[in-house]
Amino acid sequence: MTESNRVRAAIVLVCVALSALATARADDATRIELSNERAYPESLTASSDGTVYVSSLAAGGITRIPRDATKDEPWIKPGAFDTRSTLGVLIDNTAHMLWACSNDVSAFGVPGPSSVSGSHLKGFDLRTGEGKVSAALPGTRSFCNDIAIGQDGSVFVTNTFAPQILRLKPGSHQLEVWLEDQQFAIPSPGAGLDGIAFGGDGHLYVNTFTKGELFRIEVRDGLPGKVTKLQTSRPLTSPDGLRVVSGLTFVMVEGNGKLDRVTVTQDKASIETLAEGFSVPTAVTVVGTTAWVAEGQLSHLFDPAKNGPPRLPFYIKAVPLGQ
């Protein structure tokens, strides 16, 4: 079996498993419709004015949803600035930039727009949508998944196909391997590092998709320190998008349909399920006291013969965070 076939087989196995694990539908009381029938939303981010931005694994490009809108609108056209399928997105409000992961996932049967190969981190001017920065991930095993912004404006990226966290320093156009650690080793079949976020303590927190693990990486003067696997209060199933709420409280989605509140205390993480029944959720972002969750429905994309077409339209759905 070729390398690309092994990777595709791993993705299909994961999506089939997630489809089987999904439970009852989430509450549809508050939701926003995505206009593209090929949306398959992969990531979400929100600007300081409450606008939500949505990436698309199948269609590519980035759409946006102004605060109080009921539907998304085009923003970055599919294929613009040599993008392909778009995954992790994150806004740096200070620098007025939106960062996005762009990947060629044609080996998984998803051609996406354009013919650009490889994996890249792309930076767009938040005010104009103009592409400003393009940085290729180094190495032959690279897959840009999700993004975090450091205190100095550095951009940190998880590499799902290698046990690496990459960094782009301010003003640079070249990613560097900031940390490589075998605690993030990738199972076969399976996927590795996924969600990433800075906590209020200045340290970096990441999860691993297939192994369902959560880690803290100490950060001292911009350099990586001790890596600690956190003890979670219950097992995690395919943890994905991770966003900080405040301090050491985060929100995170699991591929089996759950939105969680994650509270870190020393080397332990309390996992509280806030809502469940989402259709293979892939991302979460926070606007005020509301968490918005993307229903990726990726099992229908990667294995349509088994799972059939997606339920249309695609939605992002609101969950009150409460206290």
Number of C-alpha atoms within 10 A of each C-alpha: 7 7 9 13 12 15 19 20 18 18 20 21 17 21 24 17 15 22 20 11 15 18 14 10 11 17 14 13 8 13 18 20 16 23 16 17 13 17 25 27 31 29 31 29 25 25 21 12 11 15 15 23 24 31 30 26 28 26 23 30 27 28 24 21 21 16 13 9 13 13 16 20 17 15 15 20 15 23 20 16 18 16 29 31 28 33 29 30 27 24 25 20 13 8 11 13 23 23 26 28 30 32 26 23 21 17 12 19 12 15 17 23 22 16 13 16 14 19 26 27 31 23 24 20 16 17 9 11 16 14 19 14 18 22 17 19 24 17 10 10 13 20 28 27 30 30 28 26 20 18 9 10 15 16 20 25 32 29 26 25 20 21 20 22 24 21 23 20 16 11 9 12 16 16 21 18 15 15 16 15 11 9 13 23 18 19 11 12 15 21 23 26 32 26 28 29 24 24 19 13 10 17 18 21 26 26 28 28 25 23 20 17 22 23 21 23 19 17 17 11 7 14 10 16 14 10 16 14 19 19 17 18 12 10 11 22 20 25 29 27 31 29 26 21 21 11 13 19 17 21 25 27 31 25 31 24 26 26 28 23 23 23 20 20 12 10 12 16 21 17 20 15 15 17 18 20 17 28 28 25 31 30 34 27 26 24 20 12 12 14 21 26 27 29 25 26 26 28 25 21 22 21 18 12 9 10 17 11 13 18 11 13 14 23 25 25 21 23 20 15 18 7 4
